[in-house]
Amino acid sequence: MNFDHLRIYNCVFRHCQSGVYFQASNNSIIDHCLFEDIGETAAGFGGCLYTGINNSIFNSCHRVSHDGQAINYWAENDYTFVTNCDISNGASSGIQFGHNNEYDVDKVRHTLVQNNHIHHLGFKKVDDIAGVFFGRHPKGVILGHNCVHDVRTHNYCGNGLYADTGSSGAIWSNNLIYDVDNNALNLNYGMNHIMVNNILAFAEFGISYGENAHSETWTINASRNIFYMGKGNKTYLGNYLNGRDTNYLDNNLFYSTETNDFKFLDKNFTEWKEKGFDVNSEIGNPHFVNPEQRNFAFTDDSKEILDKIGFEQFNLTFGVIDVDANDHWREKAASYTYPPNLVQYPRVPFIVDESFERGDQTNFMKRAIFYTNGNTMAISDEKAHIGTHSHKWVGDVTLSLPCKFKEGHGEIEFYFLPNENCDTILDFGVESWVFIKNGQISYPYGTKIAEYTVNQWTQIKFEKFFNLTVNGIKYNLSYVNSNYEELEYARISSVKDTIYMDDIHIFIDTPDHPFFENEKLILINQISGGNDDDNDHKNDGDDNDHKNDNDDNDGDKNDKDNADNSEGKSGLGAGGIVGIVFAALIVTSIVIVITIVYIRKHRSDDEETVGIQLV
């Protein structure tokens, strides 16, 4: 649409690829509308001024195309808003704005996201999503009084509110974030964010802060927030929260249901305060009504500790508003049910031996995930560990491989050739990244593990992800979290300059599990035996299999037909015809079942492994 002064009111958009798209429209609004079962983005905006959405419901949007969002402001927009909405049941982010092709603070400005209920997103199908996701330097962003919960990703980066790729100057206040896979509040680069008076509960990290590339003086102000942590949850994540002059963290409240001996990065509370952070913060119970049932209302016992940090209580009702007594709009928003998170297919051993000598059409090259970020990752004949080729990386690039390792045996090994400017990160599920830089392999904060030689091929091997081998010498990864449960992915990132990778060997053997919960896996010879339990056939889902239970009766009929024929009847009688029909059905059933099992096994082998052994 390309209109000014347009109001779309009380409309229903259902069972379509997209809902509404505004292009260069000004002073317009979508109000009190329902979007259901939309294939990709439900409401899109480009080049708009004073245009937005209010009091609308978005359910089951972007379920077909996971690249879409319920609401997307792309390209240049100014003074836009999303207010009083309920957004749920989507495979990607709820709201996204500001992702242009270049950094420009004037492209997207003055965005208000307020009083929205954003929940049940991802369902473990995709990665790198959030309730609200914005990037590329939009300024004047206000994220106020929103509730985000149940954001579940396939591997990584399931966040509540997410400022990506240098977004700066946002105000985050009075938000309730809980039950997200990774970070309640997540920042990647950027500066001058004010994050105050938020409740951050049951998230892997309360606040995650990526590399600071845009400011050497002041970056974030995080104060008067409540961090409520469950099992395995942590306070902060960030390798650059290390200077009192660049970040202001104070007057926050921290509480864990498991222990009060939790860490602030690698330090205890006293050591953290000595760095100048959270000097006036507290560790204590905020006394929510029933946090286990996700009731975060405060009790009379809350006042004392809230006063210590200056926390201001806010209304815990979010989302759409009834316009009158007969509207029942909030009742409609609460009426949906949500599917369970995706159950993964069974795993087969993940085996790779890649020497880069056979070109870019190997299974590894096809199935690995290469993030080039506009830089270069390619097979090269310039250097090689053994043979004539290796994989050359130039600039900020990443190689990622899905692993899903829980138990059994796992190992990842490769050789790399670093130069004097090498700056590489290894993320193999050992809680914190491992850095390769300045001749050292180390944890964050300078804890050295091993050394390497510049311009010399170096062997790196992780074995079951608790032991690290560098050039034949083994090191124990004592920094591994005791709550380690699963290695979801293996990731290698080169931040700058040029390195060469070669001779990648991966072997991950973790036990197979059923396709779906409560499913029985049936062997082919059991199905063809004719004496299987009925429940096995029901689980297989082929009604014709029940014909096997009647094999004995069919045999009796055939015996009678043969006796009739022996008495001199010419041709087949009715019983003989019935017997043939039943026999045909039995054979057909067996063929169908064998075909189903074969297809499912073939699909598992084809889709769930990077490839069979490569030699």
Helices and strands as residue ranges (DSSP letters): E 7-9, E 12-16, E 20-23, E 29-31, E 34-38, E 43-46, E 52-54, E 57-61, E 71-74, E 77-83, E 86-90, E 95-97, E 108-114, E 117-121, E 129-135, E 142-144, E 147-151, E 158-164, E 171-173, E 176-187, E 193-196, E 199-209, E 220-223, E 226-229, E 234-237, E 247-250, E 253-256, H 269-274, E 282-283, E 288-290, G 291-293, E 295-298, G 300-302, H 303-309, H 329-333, E 350-354, H 363-367, E 369-371, E 376-380, E 390-394, E 397-405, E 409-418, E 423-427, E 434-437, E 440-442, G 444-446, E 448-451, E 458-463, E 467-470, E 473-476, E 487-496, E 498-509, H 524-527, H 534-540, G 543-550, H 551-566, H 574-607
